[in-house]
Amino acid sequence: MNDELIAARVDRLPVSRFHWKLLALVSLPFFFDISDIFTFSYAAPALVKEWGLSIPAIAMLTSGGFFGMFLGATLGGMLSDRIGRKRALIIYVTFYSLFSLANALAPNVPILMITRVLTGVGISSATAVVMAYIAEMFPARSRGTWQGWAMVIALTGIPITSWVARLVVPSGPDGWRWIFVWGALGIVFLAFAKFFPESPRWLSRQGRLAEADALLRRIETEVEKSAGPLPEAVAAVRPPEVRARWTAMFKGQYIGRTLTLWAIWILQTLGFYGFQAWVPTLLVKHGITITHSLTYITLINVGAVPGALIATYLADRFERKFSIAAAAFLIAVFGLLYGLTFQPVLIVSFGFMVGMLLQTFAALCYAYTPEQYPTDIRNTGAGFAYGMGRLANVANAFIIAAIYTNFGYVWVFVYIAGAWLCTSAVTLLFGARTTGRRLETINPVPLHDAEGELDRSALRPGNR
């Protein structure tokens, strides 16, 4: 029994009820992760009116949330690689749910700033775990499609949250508080956590091969009940495997992947949240009422679910890097057209196309990122990439506020389109190919240090 055989047994499992149940479980916290990311953008217009907040104040609160996301994605990803996917997800879901509720009780801007930071920590930590978990638990031939289906379920949270906001935010001076109560409902995941299996890949890389084997036997028995006898698992013969440390992200073949992923996530986050987080507030500042602004953004966000459905079709049929680059290019085109029109029908139409393609891109990128690191540092690597994007958005909120104040509404969307064009170019030129390949093939072992010498200090006795 070794790591390769454990991975081969996971990858050879046919699609069954087990996978669909696992999809439902992993999508539950993901649904509220996605929902809570957008709650502040819906509350912001009401805070402008009720608390008299300026655009720079909204930028500060937005930046606080993204700074928390940076901390959560980087530190939370590293913790998940140490304590396991299941235990980490339980901790993170509890954390972000409690602090989302604390947002609703905030009496002033300083307290709201603190709760936004801490909510961000929990949200991005949980998202990073889900990204890595799907990559590790679903077969190589279809993991992109499964990530797409997880996004389909999770992204229903955007239009649903939009409608919730449309109902509660205009309801009175404190209506905005209820949108944060909605974001805290992710806590219900804890009721189902006992059905959430640990990743066998992670267990085996910790030297806990007996546990990984026992867990896989239970999974295989369940799969056989609906799919019949399983094919034999064929594992490649590998040299002695080493444990990768987090510094491996910056060595050998991984440094190029790390820099490319950081660039993709930084650029796409500038464009993604430049649009999603600011559109409601900018529409209000442009003279559209809060009610109409929330109606427009709700109609725009209806495109989120079909966007993820498009990703389920593209994910494993075409090389992911090309689909990601194409989606980014189209977002730039429609986003610029959105900024150049002021007719309600065209605002909704172009906005719908942007909202749809944003989620096509997101589903593909969520599948693409964790594929490019070995199991030992998969959450760390994916979390750092995810986190760097969130860190960039700390400054992005102030950049957009400055562009709007000094140059006007249209130039905000020129800036957003530029970010997406750069995302497309970087992915196309430097992105790695991953579609349909086993994680262990994409990320071969043993790993070497910068001088090309085998890192013997990382060897684990259980894997020799």
URWO-V799982 format. One record per backbone hydrogen bond with DSSP energy under -0.5 kcal/mol. CO is the residue of the C=O (numbers start at 0). NH is the residue of the N-H. If there is no record, write none. Layout:
# URWO-V799982
co->CO nh->NH
co->CO nh->NH
This chain:
# URWO-V799982
co->1 nh->5
co->2 nh->6
co->3 nh->7
co->4 nh->8
co->5 nh->9
co->6 nh->10
co->7 nh->11
co->9 nh->12
co->15 nh->18
co->15 nh->19
co->16 nh->20
co->17 nh->21
co->18 nh->22
co->19 nh->23
co->20 nh->24
co->21 nh->25
co->22 nh->26
co->23 nh->27
co->24 nh->27
co->24 nh->28
co->25 nh->29
co->26 nh->30
co->27 nh->31
co->28 nh->32
co->29 nh->33
co->30 nh->34
co->31 nh->35
co->32 nh->36
co->33 nh->37
co->34 nh->37
co->35 nh->38
co->35 nh->39
co->37 nh->41
co->38 nh->42
co->39 nh->43
co->40 nh->44
co->42 nh->46
co->43 nh->47
co->44 nh->48
co->45 nh->49
co->46 nh->50
co->46 nh->52
co->53 nh->57
co->54 nh->58
co->55 nh->59
co->56 nh->60
co->57 nh->61
co->58 nh->62
co->59 nh->63
co->60 nh->64
co->61 nh->65
co->62 nh->66
co->63 nh->67
co->64 nh->68
co->65 nh->69
co->66 nh->70
co->67 nh->71
co->68 nh->72
co->69 nh->73
co->70 nh->74
co->70 nh->75
co->71 nh->75
co->72 nh->76
co->73 nh->77
co->74 nh->78
co->75 nh->79
co->76 nh->80
co->77 nh->81
co->78 nh->81
co->78 nh->82
co->79 nh->83
co->83 nh->87
co->84 nh->88
co->85 nh->89
co->86 nh->90
co->87 nh->91
co->88 nh->92
co->89 nh->93
co->90 nh->94
co->91 nh->95
co->92 nh->96
co->93 nh->97
co->94 nh->98
co->95 nh->99
co->96 nh->100
co->97 nh->101
co->98 nh->102
co->99 nh->103
co->100 nh->104
co->101 nh->104
co->102 nh->105
co->107 nh->111
co->108 nh->112
co->109 nh->113
co->110 nh->114
co->111 nh->115
co->112 nh->116
co->113 nh->117
co->114 nh->118
co->115 nh->119
co->116 nh->120
co->117 nh->121
co->118 nh->122
co->119 nh->123
co->120 nh->124
co->121 nh->125
co->122 nh->126
co->123 nh->127
co->124 nh->128
co->125 nh->129
co->126 nh->130
co->127 nh->131
co->128 nh->132
co->129 nh->133
co->130 nh->134
co->131 nh->135
co->132 nh->136
co->133 nh->137
co->138 nh->141
co->138 nh->142
co->139 nh->435
co->141 nh->145
co->142 nh->146
co->143 nh->147
co->144 nh->148
co->145 nh->149
co->146 nh->150
co->147 nh->151
co->148 nh->152
co->149 nh->153
co->150 nh->154
co->151 nh->155
co->152 nh->155
co->153 nh->156
co->154 nh->157
co->154 nh->158
co->155 nh->159
co->156 nh->160
co->157 nh->161
co->158 nh->162
co->159 nh->163
co->160 nh->164
co->161 nh->165
co->162 nh->166
co->163 nh->167
co->164 nh->168
co->164 nh->169
co->167 nh->170
co->168 nh->171
co->171 nh->174
co->173 nh->176
co->173 nh->177
co->174 nh->177
co->174 nh->178
co->175 nh->178
co->175 nh->179
co->176 nh->179
co->176 nh->180
co->177 nh->181
co->178 nh->182
co->179 nh->183
co->180 nh->183
co->181 nh->184
co->182 nh->185
co->183 nh->186
co->184 nh->187
co->185 nh->188
co->186 nh->189
co->187 nh->190
co->188 nh->191
co->188 nh->192
co->189 nh->192
co->191 nh->194
co->192 nh->195
co->194 nh->196
co->197 nh->199
co->198 nh->202
co->199 nh->203
co->200 nh->204
co->201 nh->205
co->202 nh->205
co->202 nh->207
co->203 nh->206
co->206 nh->208
co->207 nh->211
co->208 nh->212
co->209 nh->213
co->210 nh->214
co->211 nh->215
co->212 nh->216
co->213 nh->217
co->214 nh->218
co->215 nh->219
co->216 nh->220
co->217 nh->221
co->218 nh->222
co->219 nh->223
co->220 nh->224
co->221 nh->225
co->222 nh->225
co->222 nh->226
co->223 nh->227
co->231 nh->233
co->232 nh->234
co->235 nh->237
co->240 nh->459
co->241 nh->243
co->244 nh->247
co->245 nh->248
co->246 nh->249
co->247 nh->250
co->250 nh->253
co->250 nh->254
co->251 nh->254
co->251 nh->255
co->252 nh->256
co->253 nh->257
co->254 nh->258
co->255 nh->259
co->256 nh->260
co->257 nh->261
co->258 nh->262
co->259 nh->263
co->260 nh->264
co->261 nh->265
co->262 nh->266
co->263 nh->267
co->264 nh->268
co->265 nh->269
co->266 nh->270
co->267 nh->271
co->268 nh->272
co->268 nh->273
co->269 nh->273
co->270 nh->274
co->271 nh->275
co->272 nh->276
co->272 nh->277
co->274 nh->278
co->277 nh->281
co->278 nh->282
co->279 nh->283
co->280 nh->284
co->281 nh->285
co->282 nh->287
co->283 nh->286
co->288 nh->292
co->289 nh->293
co->290 nh->294
co->291 nh->295
co->292 nh->296
co->293 nh->297
co->294 nh->298
co->295 nh->299
co->296 nh->300
co->297 nh->301
co->298 nh->301
co->299 nh->302
co->300 nh->303
co->301 nh->304
co->301 nh->305
co->302 nh->306
co->303 nh->307
co->304 nh->308
co->305 nh->309
co->306 nh->310
co->307 nh->311
co->308 nh->312
co->309 nh->313
co->310 nh->314
co->313 nh->316
co->313 nh->317
co->318 nh->321
co->318 nh->322
co->319 nh->323
co->320 nh->324
co->321 nh->325
co->322 nh->326
co->323 nh->327
co->324 nh->328
co->325 nh->329
co->326 nh->330
co->327 nh->331
co->328 nh->332
co->329 nh->333
co->330 nh->334
co->331 nh->335
co->332 nh->336
co->333 nh->337
co->334 nh->338
co->335 nh->339
co->336 nh->340
co->337 nh->340
co->342 nh->346
co->343 nh->347
co->344 nh->348
co->345 nh->349
co->346 nh->350
co->347 nh->351
co->348 nh->352
co->349 nh->353
co->350 nh->354
co->351 nh->355
co->352 nh->356
co->353 nh->357
co->354 nh->358
co->355 nh->359
co->356 nh->360
co->357 nh->361
co->358 nh->362
co->359 nh->363
co->360 nh->364
co->361 nh->365
co->362 nh->366
co->363 nh->367
co->364 nh->368
co->365 nh->369
co->366 nh->370
co->368 nh->371
co->369 nh->372
co->373 nh->376
co->373 nh->377
co->374 nh->377
co->376 nh->380
co->377 nh->381
co->378 nh->382
co->379 nh->383
co->380 nh->384
co->381 nh->385
co->382 nh->386
co->383 nh->387
co->384 nh->388
co->385 nh->389
co->386 nh->390
co->387 nh->391
co->388 nh->392
co->389 nh->393
co->390 nh->393
co->390 nh->394
co->391 nh->394
co->391 nh->395
co->392 nh->396
co->393 nh->397
co->394 nh->398
co->395 nh->399
co->396 nh->400
co->397 nh->401
co->398 nh->402
co->399 nh->403
co->400 nh->404
co->401 nh->405
co->402 nh->406
co->402 nh->407
co->403 nh->407
co->407 nh->411
co->408 nh->411
co->408 nh->412
co->409 nh->412
co->409 nh->413
co->410 nh->414
co->411 nh->415
co->412 nh->416
co->413 nh->417
co->414 nh->418
co->415 nh->419
co->416 nh->420
co->417 nh->421
co->418 nh->422
co->419 nh->423
co->420 nh->424
co->421 nh->425
co->422 nh->426
co->423 nh->427
co->424 nh->428
co->425 nh->429
co->425 nh->430
co->426 nh->430
co->433 nh->436
co->437 nh->440
co->437 nh->441
co->438 nh->442
co->440 nh->443
co->446 nh->454
co->448 nh->451
co->452 nh->448
co->453 nh->455
co->454 nh->457
co->455 nh->458
co->457 nh->242
co->459 nh->462
co->460 nh->463
co->462 nh->240
